[in-house]
């Protein structure tokens, strides 16, 4: 099963995909349902790690609808960044760090609100 680290941003996001053979593919894509579907729908089921953020819940739900297992991680969990170089911070390095943290199990999941609770909170 592939492992994917996703450094999510409002306009563009960085992906780091580590396949079962350890080969790494990195790419930057527009943060939209259409682009995520185009890039990730043809892949077999993968495990995806992304940090909790404003965009993370809709992206997580969308990737789950494509058949992937998604983990939304606490960005304040320092051990998740143990493999990252502290000298230079880039989106590419962050995505790779997330993919490695997923492979190592070095992350802490955040609580995700259920669809029912989202409905209650929205007041509709």
Backbone as a printed PyTorch tensor [residue, N CA C, xyz], in Angstrom:
tensor([[[  0.8490,  -1.1770,   0.0000],
         [  0.0000,   0.0000,   0.0000],
         [  0.8970,   1.2440,   0.0000]],

        [[  0.5380,   2.2110,  -0.8300],
         [  1.2920,   3.4570,  -0.9040],
         [  1.0670,   4.2990,   0.3450]],

        [[  2.0530,   5.1240,   0.6530],
         [  1.9950,   6.0670,   1.7540],
         [  2.1050,   7.4600,   1.1540]],

        [[  1.1950,   8.3490,   1.5420],
         [  1.1810,   9.6950,   0.9660],
         [  1.2130,  10.7320,   2.0740]],

        [[  2.1670,  11.6520,   1.9680],
         [  2.2130,  12.8240,   2.8300],
         [  1.6640,  13.9850,   2.0220]],

        [[  0.7360,  14.7130,   2.5920],
         [  0.0870,  15.8040,   1.8760],
         [  0.2410,  17.0950,   2.6660]],

        [[  1.0540,  18.0140,   2.1400],
         [  1.2030,  19.3380,   2.7360],
         [  0.1490,  20.2140,   2.0730]],

        [[ -0.9140,  20.4230,   2.7990],
         [ -2.1200,  21.0450,   2.2630],
         [ -2.1040,  22.5610,   2.4200]],

        [[ -2.4640,  23.2480,   1.3460],
         [ -2.5980,  24.7050,   1.3560],
         [ -3.8590,  25.0880,   0.5970]],

        [[ -4.2820,  26.3090,   0.7580],
         [ -5.5430,  26.7540,   0.1700],
         [ -5.5400,  26.6790,  -1.3570]],

        [[ -4.4690,  27.1030,  -2.0070],
         [ -4.4420,  27.1320,  -3.4780],
         [ -3.7370,  25.9340,  -4.0940]],

        [[ -2.5650,  25.5980,  -3.5890],
         [ -1.7890,  24.4700,  -4.1110],
         [ -1.2740,  23.6300,  -2.9570]],

        [[ -1.1890,  22.3390,  -3.1980],
         [ -0.7130,  21.4160,  -2.1710],
         [  0.4160,  20.5730,  -2.7340]],

        [[  1.2590,  20.0930,  -1.8290],
         [  2.4070,  19.2700,  -2.2150],
         [  2.1560,  17.8370,  -1.7660]],

        [[  2.3470,  16.8960,  -2.6960],
         [  2.1990,  15.4720,  -2.4080],
         [  3.5570,  14.7940,  -2.4080]],

        [[  3.7460,  13.8720,  -1.4840],
         [  4.8960,  12.9730,  -1.5100],
         [  4.3260,  11.5640,  -1.4080]],

        [[  4.5060,  10.7880,  -2.4640],
         [  3.9760,   9.4270,  -2.5230],
         [  5.1460,   8.4570,  -2.4350]],

        [[  5.0880,   7.5730,  -1.4520],
         [  6.0950,   6.5220,  -1.3130],
         [  5.3890,   5.2070,  -1.6110]],

        [[  5.7920,   4.5490,  -2.6970],
         [  5.1170,   3.3040,  -3.0640],
         [  5.6630,   2.1350,  -2.2560]],

        [[  5.1020,   0.9620,  -2.4870],
         [  5.4730,  -0.2250,  -1.7060],
         [  6.9360,  -0.6340,  -1.9090]],

        [[  7.5610,  -0.1800,  -3.0000],
         [  8.9750,  -0.4830,  -3.2580],
         [  9.9020,   0.5820,  -2.6710]],

        [[  9.3280,   1.6320,  -2.0920],
         [ 10.1310,   2.7030,  -1.5150],
         [ 10.4470,   3.8230,  -2.4860]],

        [[  9.9060,   3.7510,  -3.7020],
         [ 10.1420,   4.8160,  -4.6850],
         [  9.2940,   6.0300,  -4.3370]],

        [[  9.9010,   7.1950,  -4.4720],
         [  9.2510,   8.4470,  -4.0820],
         [  8.8530,   9.2480,  -5.3190]],

        [[  7.6030,   9.7110,  -5.2970],
         [  7.0970,  10.6060,  -6.3280],
         [  6.6040,  11.8610,  -5.6270]],

        [[  7.0540,  13.0100,  -6.0990],
         [  6.6300,  14.2680,  -5.4980],
         [  6.0120,  15.1460,  -6.5760]],

        [[  4.9030,  15.7790,  -6.2130],
         [  4.2900,  16.7090,  -7.1630],
         [  3.4420,  17.7300,  -6.4430]],

        [[  3.2970,  18.8410,  -7.1000],
         [  2.4960,  19.9490,  -6.5940],
         [  1.2340,  20.0040,  -7.4400]],

        [[  0.0880,  20.1070,  -6.7690],
         [ -1.1760,  20.1590,  -7.5010],
         [ -2.0680,  21.2650,  -6.9350]],

        [[ -3.0150,  21.6880,  -7.7450],
         [ -4.0210,  22.6500,  -7.2930],
         [ -4.8960,  21.9610,  -6.2490]],

        [[ -5.2160,  22.6750,  -5.1890],
         [ -6.0590,  22.1270,  -4.1280],
         [ -7.5200,  22.2280,  -4.5580]],

        [[ -7.9950,  21.1870,  -5.2250],
         [ -9.3960,  21.1280,  -5.6550],
         [ -9.8290,  19.6750,  -5.7190]],

        [[-11.1220,  19.4550,  -5.5960],
         [-11.6540,  18.0960,  -5.6830],
         [-11.2760,  17.4520,  -7.0160]],

        [[-11.3600,  18.2200,  -8.0750],
         [-11.0740,  17.6930,  -9.4080],
         [ -9.6300,  17.2230,  -9.5350]],

        [[ -8.6780,  18.0220,  -9.0470],
         [ -7.2570,  17.6440,  -9.1560],
         [ -6.9170,  16.4580,  -8.2640]],

        [[ -7.4710,  16.4420,  -7.0440],
         [ -7.2250,  15.2830,  -6.1890],
         [ -7.7700,  14.0190,  -6.8450]],

        [[ -8.9520,  14.1180,  -7.4350],
         [ -9.5300,  12.9510,  -8.1080],
         [ -8.6810,  12.5350,  -9.3030]],

        [[ -8.2280,  13.4940, -10.0840],
         [ -7.4260,  13.1780, -11.2660],
         [ -6.1050,  12.5110, -10.8970]],

        [[ -5.4850,  12.9540,  -9.8310],
         [ -4.1690,  12.4460,  -9.4450],
         [ -4.2580,  11.1640,  -8.6140]],

        [[ -5.2730,  11.0660,  -7.7500],
         [ -5.2970,   9.9640,  -6.7920],
         [ -6.3860,   8.9160,  -6.9880]],

        [[ -7.3350,   9.1520,  -7.8730],
         [ -8.4270,   8.1760,  -8.0070],
         [ -8.0000,   6.8960,  -8.7090]],

        [[ -7.0040,   6.9670,  -9.5760],
         [ -6.5790,   5.7770, -10.3110],
         [ -5.5730,   4.9360,  -9.5330]],

        [[ -5.0660,   5.4490,  -8.4330],
         [ -4.1460,   4.6930,  -7.5800],
         [ -4.9540,   3.7180,  -6.7480]],

        [[ -4.3010,   2.6440,  -6.3430],
         [ -4.9500,   1.7410,  -5.4040],
         [ -5.1130,   2.4400,  -4.0700]],

        [[ -5.8100,   1.8250,  -3.1500],
         [ -5.9810,   2.4430,  -1.8330],
         [ -4.6230,   2.7680,  -1.2030]],

        [[ -4.5280,   3.9530,  -0.6380],
         [ -3.2860,   4.4120,  -0.0100],
         [ -3.6090,   4.9510,   1.3680]],

        [[ -2.5810,   5.0650,   2.1880],
         [ -2.7020,   5.7380,   3.4830],
         [ -2.1850,   7.1550,   3.2880]],

        [[ -2.9580,   8.1340,   3.7480],
         [ -2.6250,   9.5390,   3.5500],
         [ -2.5690,  10.2360,   4.9050]],

        [[ -1.5030,  11.0030,   5.1120],
         [ -1.3760,  11.7990,   6.3350],
         [ -1.3350,  13.2630,   5.9460]],

        [[ -2.1880,  14.0640,   6.5880],
         [ -2.1660,  15.5140,   6.4050],
         [ -2.3750,  16.1760,   7.7450]],

        [[ -1.8980,  17.4010,   7.8620],
         [ -2.0430,  18.1450,   9.1120],
         [ -3.4310,  18.7540,   9.2120]],

        [[ -3.9130,  18.8610,  10.4480],
         [ -5.1840,  19.5340,  10.6870],
         [ -5.0440,  20.9950,  10.3010]],

        [[ -6.0180,  21.4740,   9.5340],
         [ -6.0300,  22.8660,   9.0880],
         [ -7.4380,  23.2180,   8.6470]],

        [[ -7.6020,  24.4190,   8.1520],
         [ -8.9140,  24.8590,   7.6760],
         [ -9.4320,  23.9660,   6.5560]],

        [[ -8.5580,  23.5550,   5.6720],
         [ -8.9570,  22.7700,   4.4970],
         [ -8.9800,  21.2610,   4.7500]],

        [[ -8.4410,  20.8100,   5.8730],
         [ -8.1910,  19.3770,   6.0380],
         [ -9.4430,  18.5030,   6.0490]],

        [[-10.5450,  18.9580,   6.6160],
         [-11.7120,  18.0700,   6.7230],
         [-12.3480,  17.7790,   5.3700]],

        [[-12.5400,  18.7970,   4.5300],
         [-13.1540,  18.5050,   3.2340],
         [-12.2180,  17.6630,   2.3690]],

        [[-10.9110,  17.9160,   2.4580],
         [ -9.9470,  17.1280,   1.6880],
         [ -9.9470,  15.6900,   2.1900]],

        [[ -9.9500,  15.4960,   3.5020],
         [ -9.9640,  14.1400,   4.0690],
         [-11.2110,  13.3830,   3.6170]],

        [[-12.3590,  14.0070,   3.7090],
         [-13.6080,  13.3330,   3.2730],
         [-13.5590,  12.9940,   1.7960]],

        [[-13.0320,  13.9020,   0.9900],
         [-12.9590,  13.6490,  -0.4460],
         [-12.0130,  12.4890,  -0.7540]],

        [[-10.8400,  12.4800,  -0.1280],
         [ -9.8900,  11.3900,  -0.3680],
         [-10.4510,  10.0590,   0.1170]],

        [[-11.1850,  10.0740,   1.2210],
         [-11.8470,   8.8400,   1.6880],
         [-12.8790,   8.3590,   0.6730]],

        [[-13.5720,   9.2850,   0.0300],
         [-14.5510,   8.8910,  -0.9890],
         [-13.8730,   8.2610,  -2.2050]],

        [[-12.5680,   8.5420,  -2.3790],
         [-11.7970,   7.9330,  -3.4670],
         [-11.2100,   6.5810,  -3.0610]],

        [[-11.4470,   6.1620,  -1.8080],
         [-10.9940,   4.8530,  -1.3510],
         [ -9.7130,   4.8470,  -0.5340]],

        [[ -9.2260,   6.0110,  -0.1380],
         [ -7.9880,   6.0920,   0.6270],
         [ -8.2800,   6.1520,   2.1270]],

        [[ -7.3330,   5.6930,   2.9150],
         [ -7.4040,   5.8090,   4.3760],
         [ -6.7100,   7.1110,   4.7350]],

        [[ -7.4260,   8.0210,   5.3760],
         [ -6.8840,   9.3540,   5.6570],
         [ -6.7430,   9.5630,   7.1570]],

        [[ -5.6000,  10.0730,   7.5450],
         [ -5.3380,  10.4180,   8.9340],
         [ -5.0530,  11.9060,   8.9830]],

        [[ -5.8130,  12.6150,   9.8090],
         [ -5.5810,  14.0390,  10.0210],
         [ -4.7920,  14.1510,  11.3210]],

        [[ -3.5970,  14.7270,  11.2140],
         [ -2.6570,  14.7460,  12.3370],
         [ -2.5960,  16.0960,  13.0200]],

        [[ -2.2480,  16.0390,  14.2940],
         [ -2.0270,  17.2220,  15.1100],
         [ -0.7090,  17.8810,  14.6740]],

        [[ -0.7500,  19.0980,  14.1240],
         [  0.4830,  19.7350,  13.6600],
         [  1.4210,  20.1460,  14.7910]],

        [[  0.9420,  20.1490,  16.0200],
         [  1.7780,  20.5140,  17.1540],
         [  2.5260,  19.3380,  17.7700]],

        [[  2.4030,  18.1560,  17.1840],
         [  3.0510,  16.9540,  17.7090],
         [  4.4770,  16.9020,  17.1800]],

        [[  5.4310,  17.3580,  17.9930],
         [  6.8240,  17.5230,  17.5680],
         [  7.4820,  16.2570,  17.0140]],

        [[  7.2680,  15.0570,  17.5800],
         [  7.9450,  13.8710,  17.0390],
         [  7.6180,  13.5930,  15.5630]],

        [[  6.5120,  14.1290,  15.0790],
         [  6.1420,  13.9250,  13.6810],
         [  7.1880,  14.5510,  12.7510]],

        [[  7.8990,  15.5470,  13.2350],
         [  8.8600,  16.2700,  12.4110],
         [ 10.3100,  15.8720,  12.6850]],

        [[ 10.5010,  14.7540,  13.3410],
         [ 11.8480,  14.3300,  13.7360],
         [ 12.7830,  14.1360,  12.5480]],

        [[ 12.2610,  13.7360,  11.3940],
         [ 13.1160,  13.4760,  10.2360],
         [ 13.3290,  14.7130,   9.3700]],

        [[ 12.6650,  15.8360,   9.7010],
         [ 12.7630,  17.0430,   8.8770],
         [ 14.0110,  17.8390,   9.2170]],

        [[ 14.6530,  18.3500,   8.1810],
         [ 15.7970,  19.2300,   8.3750],
         [ 15.2970,  20.5540,   8.9400]],

        [[ 15.9660,  21.0480,   9.9370],
         [ 15.5630,  22.3000,  10.5730],
         [ 16.1330,  23.5300,   9.8570]],

        [[ 17.0340,  23.3230,   8.9070],
         [ 17.6780,  24.4500,   8.2340],
         [ 16.7440,  25.1600,   7.2630]],

        [[ 16.0760,  24.4010,   6.4230],
         [ 15.2290,  24.9980,   5.3960],
         [ 13.8690,  24.3230,   5.4250]],

        [[ 12.8110,  25.1340,   5.5040],
         [ 11.4510,  24.6040,   5.5180],
         [ 10.8140,  24.8870,   4.1580]],

        [[ 10.4260,  23.8270,   3.4700],
         [  9.7260,  23.9750,   2.1960],
         [  8.5240,  23.0430,   2.1940]],

        [[  7.5770,  23.3050,   1.3090],
         [  6.4110,  22.4400,   1.1960],
         [  6.8190,  21.0270,   0.7890]],

        [[  7.8000,  20.9270,  -0.0910],
         [  8.2690,  19.6180,  -0.5570],
         [  8.8440,  18.8120,   0.6020]],

        [[  9.6430,  19.4470,   1.4240],
         [ 10.2220,  18.7590,   2.5940],
         [  9.1340,  18.4030,   3.6040]],

        [[  8.1640,  19.3000,   3.7720],
         [  7.0770,  19.0230,   4.7110],
         [  6.2620,  17.8080,   4.2620]],

        [[  5.9510,  17.7120,   2.9680],
         [  5.1830,  16.5680,   2.4590],
         [  5.9640,  15.2740,   2.6540]],

        [[  7.2620,  15.3190,   2.3920],
         [  8.0880,  14.1190,   2.5820],
         [  8.1440,  13.7500,   4.0660]],

        [[  8.2570,  14.7370,   4.9290],
         [  8.2840,  14.4930,   6.3700],
         [  6.9820,  13.8350,   6.8230]],

        [[  5.8550,  14.3000,   6.3020],
         [  4.5630,  13.7000,   6.6540],
         [  4.4820,  12.2520,   6.1760]],

        [[  4.9590,  11.9820,   4.9650],
         [  4.9520,  10.6070,   4.4480],
         [  5.8190,   9.7070,   5.3220]],

        [[  6.9860,  10.1900,   5.7160],
         [  7.8750,   9.4120,   6.5770],
         [  7.2690,   9.2070,   7.9650]],

        [[  6.6240,  10.2410,   8.5090],
         [  5.9730,  10.1160,   9.8180],
         [  4.8780,   9.0500,   9.7690]],

        [[  4.1610,   8.9930,   8.6610],
         [  3.1230,   7.9790,   8.5060],
         [  3.7290,   6.5850,   8.4660]],

        [[  4.8030,   6.4250,   7.7160],
         [  5.4770,   5.1220,   7.6440],
         [  6.0040,   4.6850,   8.9990]],

        [[  6.4940,   5.6510,   9.7980],
         [  7.0740,   5.3440,  11.1100],
         [  6.0400,   5.2800,  12.2310]],

        [[  4.8320,   5.7500,  11.9600],
         [  3.8140,   5.8310,  13.0090],
         [  4.0640,   6.9770,  13.9720]],

        [[  4.8170,   7.9770,  13.5350],
         [  5.2090,   9.1090,  14.3840],
         [  4.2650,  10.2920,  14.1820]],

        [[  3.0100,  10.0930,  14.5150],
         [  2.0140,  11.1550,  14.4000],
         [  0.9770,  10.9570,  15.4990]],

        [[  0.1880,  11.9980,  15.7410],
         [ -0.9290,  11.9100,  16.6810],
         [ -2.1640,  12.3910,  15.9300]],

        [[ -3.1370,  11.5040,  15.8180],
         [ -4.3740,  11.8380,  15.1080],
         [ -5.1740,  12.8820,  15.8750]],

        [[ -5.8940,  13.6990,  15.1320],
         [ -6.8040,  14.6550,  15.7490],
         [ -8.2140,  14.0830,  15.7200]],

        [[ -9.0690,  14.6380,  16.5320],
         [-10.4770,  14.2350,  16.5320],
         [-11.1450,  14.8150,  15.3010]],

        [[-11.8760,  13.9680,  14.5790],
         [-12.6410,  14.4490,  13.4240],
         [-14.1180,  14.3650,  13.7530]],

        [[-14.8370,  15.3920,  13.4060],
         [-16.2640,  15.4750,  13.6930],
         [-17.0300,  14.5950,  12.7090]],

        [[-18.0050,  13.8580,  13.2180],
         [-18.8120,  12.9690,  12.3780],
         [-19.7270,  13.7930,  11.4730]],

        [[-20.2210,  13.1910,  10.3850],
         [-21.1670,  13.9090,   9.5160],
         [-22.4000,  14.3930,  10.2810]],

        [[-22.8710,  13.5850,  11.2190],
         [-24.0510,  13.9710,  11.9990],
         [-23.7620,  15.2090,  12.8440]],

        [[-22.5910,  15.2300,  13.4750],
         [-22.2230,  16.3740,  14.3070],
         [-21.9820,  17.6210,  13.4640]],

        [[-21.4200,  17.4630,  12.2630],
         [-21.2520,  18.6180,  11.3670],
         [-22.6110,  19.2110,  11.0330]],

        [[-23.5970,  18.3420,  10.8150],
         [-24.9470,  18.7900,  10.4950],
         [-25.5450,  19.5720,  11.6760]],

        [[-25.3690,  19.0570,  12.8900],
         [-25.8820,  19.7310,  14.0880],
         [-25.2050,  21.0910,  14.2470]],

        [[-23.8900,  21.1270,  14.0550],
         [-23.1630,  22.4000,  14.2190],
         [-23.5340,  23.4370,  13.1650]],

        [[-23.8810,  22.9680,  11.9820],
         [-24.2100,  23.9220,  10.9150],
         [-25.5860,  24.5480,  11.1080]],

        [[-26.4390,  23.9000,  11.9340],
         [-27.7540,  24.4620,  12.2010],
         [-28.7530,  24.2660,  11.0830]],

        [[-28.4340,  23.3940,  10.1090],
         [-29.3830,  23.1730,   9.0080],
         [-30.1700,  21.9150,   9.1830]]])
